[in-house]
Amino acid sequence: MTSIGFLGVGTISEAVVRAMCARPGRADRILLSPRSAERSQSLAEEFDQCVVMETNQEVIDHSDIVVLGMRPQQLDEAVAALEFRHDQVIASFIAGTPPSGLAPLVAPAATICQLIPLPPITLHRGPLVVCPGVPEVLAAFDGLGDLIVLDDEARIRVLSCASAIMSTYFELQNHVIDWITDHGIDEAIASRYIRSELDGLAAVGQVTPDSQRRDLPGDFQTKGGLNERVRAVLLDQGWFDALPGELTEIYDNAVLRTPGGQ
Ligand SMILES: NC(=O)c1ccc[n+]([C@@H]2O[C@H](COP(=O)([O-])OP(=O)(O)OC[C@H]3O[C@@H](n4cnc5c(N)ncnc54)[C@H](OP(=O)(O)O)[C@@H]3O)[C@@H](O)[C@H]2O)c1
């Protein structure tokens, strides 16, 4: 049985804890830090696996894996007076601080990895980046989605920035639904239709072999048909160049953690 301690039980930690506790056949012990008392307490009441500890140090002392789930600007203060052990594994959700940046803060613990969980983890879906692929962490987070292992921490920023398409995706979804309702169809039907269409397309995207991924746009349009007309106009207008352009902009310029952690 693995003991997994969470320091910082906020939005993303709660999503991950809920996903962990919903996995069948797992008996991990989940130790929660006492701050955010209401959230930690309700997790402990809901799941037998979860226990709220009295202090952050107690979480560390009883954990095989310590998950850091606070915001970047809270990190330095949170870990300042804590003592880690050399034999425990540190798994961090904190954006902008790679394992090498965490090392001096959690010494003598030396097995450190960064994770990028995304909200669909609550449904055991979506990617979960793990860098590097520490075996204990891969085992502890198994079943929570598609574990994407990166070996080079210098590349974490690429996937962090690439994940910034979530709200745009839902904006796209809602614009098409609104267009349908503007044309006289009931919102419930419009919503069901488009969300089901997107679900079906995502499923096709998942089962299509990588070698055929680039064929999909052509496969899903008829020569001279409606899909081809819409895509051609959007391509012509630079619609699809705008997206990687903006990803490059945030990759080059966005501050994920400012110097000094402010
Ligand atoms: N949200 C996402 O989708 C997402 C995805 C990937 C990665 N992340 C990363 O995950 C981290 C957490 O994000 P979040 O959205 O979950 O933030 P959040 O909801 O603000 O959660 C942070 C939690 O840490 C607690 N905390 C702060 N200092 C603490 C301390 N000294 N001891 C114990 N707990 C402490 C906070 O308590 P208080 O509320 O009392 O301050 C809060 O409950 C961030 O570093 C973010 O970069 C988030």
Ligand as a Chemical Component Dictionary entry (heavy atoms), coordinates in Angstrom:
data_LIG
# 
_chem_comp.id                   LIG 
_chem_comp.type                 NON-POLYMER 
_chem_comp.pdbx_formal_charge   0 
_chem_comp.three_letter_code    LIG 
# 
loop_
_chem_comp_atom.comp_id 
_chem_comp_atom.atom_id 
_chem_comp_atom.alt_atom_id 
_chem_comp_atom.type_symbol 
_chem_comp_atom.charge 
_chem_comp_atom.model_Cartn_x 
_chem_comp_atom.model_Cartn_y 
_chem_comp_atom.model_Cartn_z 
_chem_comp_atom.pdbx_ordinal 
LIG N1  N1  N 0  -6.205 24.044 -11.940 1  
LIG C1  C1  C 0  -5.670 23.365 -12.943 2  
LIG O1  O1  O 0  -6.335 22.959 -13.928 3  
LIG C2  C2  C 0  -4.180 23.033 -12.935 4  
LIG C3  C3  C 0  -3.676 22.175 -13.911 5  
LIG C4  C4  C 0  -2.327 21.832 -13.881 6  
LIG C5  C5  C 0  -1.498 22.324 -12.890 7  
LIG N2  N2  N 1  -2.008 23.171 -11.964 8  
LIG C6  C6  C 0  -1.085 23.655 -10.913 9  
LIG O2  O2  O 0  -1.575 23.128 -9.693  10 
LIG C7  C7  C 0  -1.294 24.027 -8.639  11 
LIG C8  C8  C 0  -2.557 24.271 -7.870  12 
LIG O3  O3  O 0  -3.541 24.860 -8.721  13 
LIG P1  P1  P 0  -5.048 24.972 -8.248  14 
LIG O4  O4  O 0  -5.808 25.495 -9.403  15 
LIG O5  O5  O -1 -5.456 23.681 -7.633  16 
LIG O6  O6  O 0  -4.887 26.122 -7.129  17 
LIG P2  P2  P 0  -5.759 26.342 -5.805  18 
LIG O7  O7  O 0  -7.152 25.879 -6.018  19 
LIG O8  O8  O 0  -5.528 27.760 -5.390  20 
LIG O9  O9  O 0  -5.092 25.361 -4.753  21 
LIG C9  C9  C 0  -3.926 25.654 -4.023  22 
LIG C10 C10 C 0  -4.144 25.098 -2.638  23 
LIG O10 O10 O 0  -2.911 25.125 -1.918  24 
LIG C11 C11 C 0  -3.245 25.542 -0.585  25 
LIG N3  N3  N 0  -2.056 26.035 0.112   26 
LIG C12 C12 C 0  -1.409 27.201 -0.057  27 
LIG N4  N4  N 0  -0.374 27.293 0.773   28 
LIG C13 C13 C 0  -0.369 26.158 1.513   29 
LIG C14 C14 C 0  0.422  25.664 2.575   30 
LIG N5  N5  N 0  1.436  26.365 3.083   31 
LIG N6  N6  N 0  0.142  24.465 3.085   32 
LIG C15 C15 C 0  -0.883 23.723 2.622   33 
LIG N7  N7  N 0  -1.705 24.135 1.622   34 
LIG C16 C16 C 0  -1.442 25.345 1.082   35 
LIG C17 C17 C 0  -4.285 26.601 -0.821  36 
LIG O11 O11 O 0  -4.982 26.926 0.362   37 
LIG P3  P3  P 0  -5.674 28.378 0.474   38 
LIG O12 O12 O 0  -6.885 28.318 -0.426  39 
LIG O13 O13 O 0  -6.009 28.457 1.916   40 
LIG O14 O14 O 0  -4.676 29.403 0.009   41 
LIG C18 C18 C 0  -5.152 25.916 -1.834  42 
LIG O15 O15 O 0  -6.058 25.014 -1.233  43 
LIG C19 C19 C 0  -0.722 25.300 -9.252  44 
LIG O16 O16 O 0  0.654  25.345 -8.984  45 
LIG C20 C20 C 0  -1.007 25.165 -10.728 46 
LIG O17 O17 O 0  0.082  25.693 -11.463 47 
LIG C21 C21 C 0  -3.330 23.513 -11.932 48 
# 
loop_
_chem_comp_bond.comp_id 
_chem_comp_bond.atom_id_1 
_chem_comp_bond.atom_id_2 
_chem_comp_bond.value_order 
_chem_comp_bond.pdbx_ordinal 
LIG N1  C1  SING 1  
LIG C1  O1  DOUB 2  
LIG C1  C2  SING 3  
LIG C2  C3  SING 4  
LIG C2  C21 DOUB 5  
LIG C3  C4  DOUB 6  
LIG C4  C5  SING 7  
LIG C5  N2  DOUB 8  
LIG N2  C6  SING 9  
LIG N2  C21 SING 10 
LIG C6  O2  SING 11 
LIG C6  C20 SING 12 
LIG O2  C7  SING 13 
LIG C7  C8  SING 14 
LIG C7  C19 SING 15 
LIG C8  O3  SING 16 
LIG O3  P1  SING 17 
LIG P1  O4  DOUB 18 
LIG P1  O5  SING 19 
LIG P1  O6  SING 20 
LIG O6  P2  SING 21 
LIG P2  O7  DOUB 22 
LIG P2  O8  SING 23 
LIG P2  O9  SING 24 
LIG O9  C9  SING 25 
LIG C9  C10 SING 26 
LIG C10 O10 SING 27 
LIG C10 C18 SING 28 
LIG O10 C11 SING 29 
LIG C11 N3  SING 30 
LIG C11 C17 SING 31 
LIG N3  C12 SING 32 
LIG N3  C16 SING 33 
LIG C12 N4  DOUB 34 
LIG N4  C13 SING 35 
LIG C13 C14 SING 36 
LIG C13 C16 DOUB 37 
LIG C14 N5  SING 38 
LIG C14 N6  DOUB 39 
LIG N6  C15 SING 40 
LIG C15 N7  DOUB 41 
LIG N7  C16 SING 42 
LIG C17 O11 SING 43 
LIG C17 C18 SING 44 
LIG O11 P3  SING 45 
LIG P3  O12 DOUB 46 
LIG P3  O13 SING 47 
LIG P3  O14 SING 48 
LIG C18 O15 SING 49 
LIG C19 O16 SING 50 
LIG C19 C20 SING 51 
LIG C20 O17 SING 52 
# 
